[in-house]
Structure formats: structure tokens, C-alpha cells
């Protein structure tokens, strides 16, 4: 016990000294830290800024390129969005979302309000003495017959920006001389020996006889050399030979002609210039004297005219954007350029309303009275009849369109049409636009007859829009685009193809490659027709069939029963 108390007592006595020592050390450390911080702050305030002293600074950031062109950020963002997986997922979700036109919702609400104000007027029961119910017409309403998609363009178009320059012909005449020397090939005589001429600059060019040593007089008085002297050699030298006397100096003129295109260099380097033409501007006279020498050239100067452009913002979506019933469903780039300069914007609009409204009624329950006993028969609308008819017709259509060679069904035909981007010519008008009575006008404007047929088939609801691609572009700007459609035998086939591909997760291929292939037997077996919206074709079936009036039929049956009892005396 004493051994344990002794150390504890020593530690307790040392605590005040330890505490005082720790406090002093802390104060010293604080003062040292404050002095160091003050020295660093003073140095920072009195030293010029230096890039190396800025944390994480490594030179000019890449984002500084947006300073001169702030709109570039939005263009690159729009271009990158089309390939971003998250962006596509959001856009696909928005495209598949069910939408209802505000005019249809307003019509339903208006009709409901009218019925709620006087419900008995539409659901009144049978009177005390009545033997039949009655039908009351519902308030008039409107319903959209469907929608169509149309497109417009945004981005840039090319505005002409012509350039020109002048190209003069630079002509230079240089005169040089060759020197002619005579020499003797043997012992020196009248002329020095040829061995004295330098071999590098002199070339033998010929020879002639030397001075005649003996002449003979002919009978006619003429003389003939009978003993010629030694032959004399002729040498032509490119430079004078020291100590020799040249027999002649032969001038030689060298003419060089070159086009001076320096004034056109800037236009040649301009990527916005795609071609040029040249015109001679100075061709008379064709022969001119240069440094005393006559020089003939067909042209002495030219003017070069360049076909150049500049980018100009363009947008032809104004008319569609001004229509409140139309809304944007997609926007994508139709060129492969980065940044993209031509976008196509897709709008969805309602089809024009039908001229004749269809009367609709709400009826009381039918009442049958036999021998003083009345019974009300409640009726329920059969909502599955139209679906059954469509399903049966789908099977018949599948049997009719089955291709035994490829074992596929509902195959379509690839059809295309073209239109000028930001231009007047548009050979792709279809659903939502009135059919043109004559096609001669569009053909005269550059549309093919096949494009006119596509216009008619699309207006009839037989074609599915696949997409658009750029078929002709200049400097990254699309000039002509082509729309691609898959056209089918019937509207029902088109609906099965469009909605069946969604169920099978089998989207259309890229517009340049899509071939409108049909479904395999296995793919068709996996389709759920009950989940498809066939409202577009319901009207066609109901118009083709005339169903009996149920109320009229019930009255006839009741009358026959009453006649039976009357004849039997009961």
C-alpha cells in the first residue's frame, strides 16, 4: 500500500508545474503561428500576382473560348444532348407519356357541367303510365380525330458573301550571250590551237575550210581553190576566254512568266469559300515589248471570283410555335457536324375536326309489361365489341400479309421525300395537309411522282414516320433533307407496327438504313393486341357496319308479345 501511495503523491505534487509549463508552450506556439501568418499576408499583399502562386491554375482554361462566342455553349450543349443517355431517357419518357388536348378536356368538363345542372333531364325514369323508356341526346361535344406530326428547322443557313481578287502576270526577260571562237585542230597557224579552249565552258559546234593556199583560174574567169588550207574549228563558249578574240557574241533571251496570286491567298485559305471562277481581264495586245524583247502571252491579268458564304441564324418554326394546339415532341440534329448547325424540330398537332358531328344519346332502362306486371331491364354498354372486331380483323390482316418466303408479316415499303431546308420547296407534306388536286405543279417544282403518292398515302394514315437525315450539306449546314417513311397496306397494319415495336423494344433503325421489315412469327406471337390503341380505326369499322337500334327492336318484341295475348284472349 505504501508503494502505491508514494508515486501518486509525487504526481499530485508535480501537477501545478506541468500545467504552468503547458500554458507557456501553448502561448509560444500561438505567437509563432501569428507571426508566420502576418508575414505571409504581408508578402502576399506586396507581391505582384503570379500564375504559379494561384492554386490549381495551369494556364488558360478551355472554357475561355466561350468569351468571344457565348452562344457556342448552347449549341454544343444541344449537340451533346442528343447523344447523352440520361437526356434520351428523359425525352423518351416524355414522348411516351399520355397526352390529352386541352380542347378535349374542356369539352368533357363542359358536358359534365350541363348534365349536373339538370341530371333528371338525362336520367329520368319511366312515367306512371309509360311502357317504354326514352332516349335524350347528350350535349354536343367535340373529340379530336387524331394527331399528326410535322417538322420545321432551326440553326443556321448560308448567306452568300462573294469575294474577288486580281491576278497579274509577271514577265521577266533575261539576256545571256554565247561567244564564238575559231581554232586550229593541228599546229597553230592562222588561229590558235583548240587545246587552249576550256573544256567546261566551250563546245565544238562545227568547222569550215581554212584560207585557200592555191587558186586556179577557170576558162570563164572564175577561180577555184585547188589547195585549201587547214580546216578551222568553231567553238561556242558560254563565257569569254581570256587571251582569245571572239569572232561574234550571240545573244540568247530567256522569258519567264508567272501568275502573282498573292492577293488571293486569304480567300484560298478561307474555309467558307467553296469554289471560284476566273476571267481574263487584260488580253490586248497579246504581244508586248519587255526589256527590248517581244513577248506574246494570251492573257496578262485575271479576276478570280470566289463563291463564299457566312453563317446566318435561321428558324422557320414560327408558324407552328404560334399554334397553341401544337407542341414540340422532339428535336434532333440532322447532320454529323460538331457543333451541329442544322436541327429539325418535330411538332405534334391535332388533325382537322370532322364536319359532321355524331349524335349521342343516353337512354332510360327498357320497361316490359306483361299482364299487368312490369319489369325494367337494365342494359350495360358493351365496350369489348369494337376490340373484338379489331382483333379478328388483325388476324385476318396477318393471314393476308404473311410472306412465306421470309416467314414475316406486316412488311412495309420504304418511301422517301425531300425538302429544302429553310426553302420553299417541300415535297413532304402529308397527314394534316390537304391533298393537292393536281400534281403537275409540284412536279414542275421538282417533286417526283413517287413523292406525290407518298403524300397521298400518308394523308390516308398508311405511313409511319421513321426520321430525317441530311442528303446534301455545304460547310456543315444542311441544304436538302430527306424524310423516311414506312408505308403499309392498311392503317391497322401501321398501328400494329408502330405500337408493336414499342412492346418488343424494337425501334426503327436509323433513317438511312431502315428497310421496313415485318415481324417474325415469334415476334407477332408476343404482341398484346389488347394493350394497343386502335381508336383510329374504330370509326372505319362502325361506318362499315349498321347495327340495329336496340330500343326499336325492344319495342317490336314487346308489341309482338302484346299481340299474342290479344289474339289468345288473355
BELJO-V971938 format. One record per residue. N is the residue number from 1. SS is DSSP state (helix for helix, strand for strand, loop for the rest). PHI is phi in whole degrees, -180 to 180 (NA if undefined). PSI is psi in whole degrees, -180 to 180 (999 if undefined). Layout:
n ss phi psi
N SS PHI PSI
N SS PHI PSI
//
This chain:
n ss phi psi
1 loop NA -41
2 helix -66 -36
3 helix -64 -33
4 helix -77 -39
5 helix -70 -32
6 helix -63 -49
7 helix -64 -39
8 helix -64 -40
9 helix -66 -38
10 helix -67 -38
11 helix -68 -40
12 helix -65 -39
13 helix -69 -26
14 helix -87 -10
15 helix -61 -46
16 helix -59 -39
17 helix -68 -40
18 helix -64 -41
19 helix -63 -44
20 helix -65 -39
21 helix -66 -41
22 helix -65 -39
23 helix -64 -44
24 helix -64 -41
25 helix -65 -40
26 helix -64 -43
27 helix -62 -42
28 helix -64 -42
29 helix -64 -41
30 helix -63 -44
31 helix -64 -41
32 helix -64 -42
33 helix -65 -41
34 helix -65 -43
35 helix -62 -42
36 helix -66 -40
37 helix -67 -40
38 helix -65 -41
39 helix -65 -40
40 helix -67 -39
41 helix -67 -42
42 helix -64 -40
43 helix -66 -40
44 helix -66 -34
45 helix -77 -24
46 helix -107 2
47 loop -107 135
48 loop -62 146
49 loop -59 143
50 loop -138 133
51 helix -60 -33
52 helix -70 -19
53 helix -91 -4
54 loop -91 123
55 loop -61 139
56 loop 62 20
57 loop -97 125
58 loop -130 31
59 loop 112 -166
60 loop -70 121
61 loop -69 152
62 helix -65 -24
63 helix -71 -11
64 helix -67 -16
65 helix -67 -17
66 helix -80 -12
67 loop -61 -44
68 loop -82 -21
69 loop -139 77
70 loop -61 -31
71 helix -69 -16
72 helix -62 -32
73 helix -62 -45
74 helix -69 -36
75 helix -67 -44
76 helix -68 -34
77 helix -65 -42
78 helix -65 -38
79 helix -68 -41
80 helix -71 -27
81 helix -64 -33
82 loop -67 -23
83 loop -105 3
84 loop -85 128
85 helix -65 -42
86 helix -65 -41
87 helix -63 -44
88 helix -64 -38
89 helix -62 -42
90 helix -66 -45
91 helix -64 -41
92 helix -63 -40
93 helix -63 -42
94 helix -67 -37
95 helix -68 -35
96 helix -85 -8
97 loop -69 138
98 loop -66 137
99 loop -130 144
100 loop -127 134
101 loop -68 141
102 helix -61 -33
103 helix -66 -35
104 helix -69 -42
105 helix -64 -41
106 helix -64 -37
107 helix -66 -43
108 helix -64 -44
109 helix -63 -41
110 helix -64 -43
111 helix -65 -40
112 helix -64 -39
113 helix -65 -39
114 helix -63 -44
115 helix -67 -39
116 helix -68 -26
117 helix -70 -31
118 loop -145 73
119 loop -64 -31
120 helix -68 -23
121 helix -68 -20
122 helix -113 -13
123 helix -128 22
124 loop -64 146
125 loop -88 -168
126 loop -79 140
127 loop -71 170
128 loop -63 -38
129 loop -101 3
130 loop -80 148
131 loop -116 6
132 loop -149 155
133 loop -81 -179
134 loop -136 154
135 strand -112 133
136 strand -116 130
137 strand -66 139
138 loop -74 158
139 loop -58 146
140 loop -62 140
141 loop -139 166
142 loop -121 145
143 loop -137 143
144 loop -77 130
145 loop -76 2
146 loop 136 -177
147 strand -130 166
148 strand -140 159
149 strand -113 136
150 strand -134 161
151 strand -126 160
152 strand -145 179
153 strand -127 145
154 strand -137 162
155 strand 130 -125
156 strand -132 150
157 strand -122 165
158 strand -95 126
159 strand -107 129
160 strand -58 137
161 loop -140 73
162 loop -65 146
163 strand -129 156
164 strand -151 161
165 strand -155 166
166 strand -113 137
167 strand -120 104
168 strand -84 159
169 strand -98 119
170 strand -94 117
171 strand -114 133
172 strand -130 132
173 strand -115 122
174 strand -116 126
175 strand -106 126
176 strand -123 162
177 strand -125 142
178 strand -110 142
179 strand -112 133
180 strand -100 127
181 strand -125 146
182 strand -105 144
183 strand -152 163
184 strand -102 132
185 loop -77 -15
186 loop -114 -144
187 loop -63 143
188 loop -59 135
189 loop -135 -107
190 loop -67 -34
191 loop -124 157
192 loop -67 164
193 strand -68 144
194 helix -67 -20
195 helix -66 -13
196 helix -83 -7
197 loop -86 138
198 loop -69 132
199 loop -71 -26
200 loop -76 -27
201 loop -114 -9
202 strand -118 143
203 strand -133 134
204 strand -67 129
205 strand -122 -1
206 strand 155 -174
207 strand -155 163
208 strand -149 159
209 strand -64 150
210 strand -79 -171
211 strand -65 133
212 strand -66 135
213 strand -91 -29
214 strand -147 134
215 strand -113 151
216 strand -124 136
217 strand -89 127
218 loop -83 159
219 loop -56 -31
220 loop -83 4
221 loop 95 -10
222 loop -81 161
223 strand -115 146
224 strand -130 134
225 strand -74 121
226 strand -101 -13
227 strand -141 87
228 strand -69 156
229 strand -79 180
230 strand -61 144
231 strand -63 149
232 strand -110 126
233 strand -89 147
234 strand -111 126
235 strand -121 138
236 strand -110 126
237 strand -117 144
238 loop -80 -10
239 loop -145 158
240 loop -68 143
241 loop -102 125
242 loop -62 134
243 loop 86 -2
244 loop -113 154
245 loop -109 118
246 loop -73 139
247 loop -76 -29
248 strand -164 153
249 strand -111 115
250 strand -100 114
251 strand -77 148
252 strand -136 124
253 strand -102 130
254 strand -113 119
255 strand -106 125
256 strand -119 133
257 strand -128 130
258 strand -142 142
259 strand -82 132
260 strand -95 99
261 loop -102 19
262 helix -62 -34
263 helix -68 -16
264 helix -102 0
265 helix -61 -41
266 helix -65 -38
267 helix -72 -36
268 helix -64 -33
269 helix -84 -9
270 loop -78 116
271 loop -69 -12
272 loop -87 -1
273 strand -103 125
274 strand -110 -4
275 strand 178 171
276 strand -154 164
277 strand -130 151
278 strand -119 142
279 strand -132 132
280 strand -73 128
281 strand -113 -4
282 strand -150 98
283 loop -130 8
284 loop -134 127
285 loop -80 158
286 loop -82 -20
287 strand -112 126
288 strand -135 154
289 strand -95 119
290 strand -120 115
291 loop 54 41
292 loop 80 5
293 strand -117 133
294 strand -77 123
295 strand -121 131
296 strand -113 125
297 loop -138 141
298 loop -68 -28
299 loop -147 141
300 loop -112 -7
301 strand -165 152
302 strand -135 157
303 strand -116 127
304 strand -105 121
305 strand -106 123
306 strand -99 145
307 strand -95 100
308 strand -121 159
309 strand -136 166
310 strand -137 151
311 strand -74 138
312 strand -134 124
313 strand -58 139
314 strand -142 151
315 strand -162 119
316 loop -113 25
317 loop -90 2
318 helix -55 -50
319 helix -60 -39
320 helix -72 -40
321 helix -65 -26
322 loop -80 -9
323 loop -92 113
324 loop -66 -23
325 loop -80 -9
326 loop -103 144
327 strand -140 153
328 strand -77 132
329 strand -114 -20
330 strand -166 158
331 strand -150 131
332 strand -148 161
333 strand -84 135
334 loop -105 10
335 loop -126 169
336 loop -98 12
337 loop -79 149
338 loop -130 116
339 loop -75 156
340 loop -73 139
341 loop -117 -3
342 strand -140 117
343 strand -114 148
344 strand -111 129
345 strand -109 129
346 strand -105 125
347 strand -109 147
348 strand -113 126
349 strand -129 152
350 strand -75 146
351 loop -70 155
352 loop -58 145
353 loop -67 151
354 loop -71 148
355 loop -72 -41
356 loop -101 125
357 loop -82 146
358 loop -93 125
359 loop -69 138
360 loop -127 145
361 strand -131 156
362 strand -124 129
363 strand -117 151
364 loop -71 168
365 loop -68 145
366 strand -74 138
367 strand -118 128
368 strand -118 128
369 strand -118 122
370 strand -129 118
371 loop 60 41
372 loop 84 -5
373 strand -108 121
374 strand -107 144
375 strand -137 133
376 strand -96 127
377 strand -102 116
378 loop -85 136
379 loop -114 144
380 loop -121 137
381 loop -65 136
382 loop -91 99
383 loop -85 -8
384 loop -94 -7
385 helix -64 -48
386 helix -64 -36
387 helix -67 -38
388 helix -65 -42
389 helix -62 -44
390 helix -65 -41
391 helix -63 -44
392 helix -64 -41
393 helix -67 -33
394 helix -64 -42
395 helix -66 -41
396 helix -63 -39
397 helix -67 -38
398 helix -63 -41
399 helix -65 -36
400 helix -74 -33
401 helix -100 9
402 loop -70 132
403 strand -104 107
404 loop -69 -21
405 loop -75 -40
406 loop -104 -4
407 loop 56 42
408 strand -130 163
409 strand -141 159
410 loop 65 39
411 loop -75 143
412 loop -112 -180
413 strand -116 133
414 strand -76 128
415 strand -131 144
416 strand -133 158
417 strand -146 157
418 strand -121 158
419 strand -152 151
420 strand -81 131
421 loop -72 127
422 loop 57 30
423 loop -121 -179
424 loop -88 -37
425 loop -73 122
426 strand -140 105
427 loop -95 16
428 loop -116 18
429 loop -73 135
430 loop -144 -122
431 loop -57 134
432 loop 97 -10
433 loop -121 141
434 loop -64 144
435 loop -70 140
436 loop -85 125
437 loop -57 -45
438 loop -116 146
439 loop -102 -2
440 helix -63 -35
441 helix -66 -49
442 helix -66 -37
443 helix -64 -39
444 helix -65 -29
445 loop -84 -3
446 loop 114 6
447 loop -88 142
448 loop -80 158
449 helix -66 -30
450 helix -64 -35
451 helix -68 -35
452 helix -66 -40
453 helix -64 -40
454 helix -61 -41
455 helix -56 -43
456 helix -71 -43
457 helix -68 -38
458 helix -67 -39
459 helix -64 -25
460 loop -86 1
461 loop 80 23
462 loop -97 -5
463 strand -121 141
464 strand -107 133
465 strand -78 125
466 strand -94 -47
467 strand 162 -175
468 strand -130 144
469 strand -139 158
470 strand -84 123
471 strand -100 -13
472 strand -155 123
473 strand -137 153
474 strand -133 124
475 loop 55 39
476 loop 80 -2
477 strand -105 128
478 strand -73 129
479 strand -102 -40
480 strand -132 135
481 strand -122 156
482 strand -122 134
483 strand -97 140
484 strand -115 131
485 strand -126 154
486 strand -112 117
487 strand -106 142
488 loop -125 174
489 loop -70 -33
490 loop -144 165
491 helix -66 -35
492 helix -62 -43
493 helix -62 -41
494 helix -61 -43
495 helix -65 -42
496 helix -63 -40
497 helix -64 -48
498 helix -64 -51
499 helix -80 -26
500 helix -68 -37
501 helix -65 -34
502 helix -66 -41
503 helix -66 -37
504 helix -87 -1
505 loop 53 50
506 loop -126 79
507 loop -70 166
508 loop -63 149
509 loop -73 174
510 loop -58 145
511 loop -52 -36
512 loop -69 -22
513 loop -112 -17
514 loop -61 131
515 loop -118 6
516 loop 62 42
517 loop -70 155
518 loop -85 -180
519 strand -84 144
520 strand -74 167
521 helix -61 -39
522 helix -65 -42
523 helix -64 -42
524 helix -65 -34
525 helix -68 -22
526 loop -91 0
527 loop -80 141
528 loop -108 96
529 helix -65 -25
530 helix -68 -19
531 helix -93 2
532 loop -94 150
533 loop -97 107
534 loop -107 23
535 helix -59 -25
536 helix -66 -29
537 helix -104 -6
538 helix -59 -44
539 helix -61 -35
540 helix -66 -37
541 helix -71 -43
542 helix -70 -30
543 helix -72 -30
544 helix -80 -16
545 loop -123 142
546 loop -111 110
547 loop -87 147
548 loop -69 151
549 loop -75 114
550 helix -62 -41
551 helix -66 -43
552 helix -63 -41
553 helix -64 -39
554 helix -64 -39
555 helix -65 -41
556 helix -64 -42
557 helix -63 -45
558 helix -64 -38
559 helix -66 -39
560 helix -65 -37
561 helix -65 -44
562 helix -64 -38
563 helix -65 -35
564 helix -63 -46
565 helix -68 -33
566 helix -67 -40
567 helix -70 -31
568 helix -85 -5
569 loop 78 16
570 loop -97 999
//
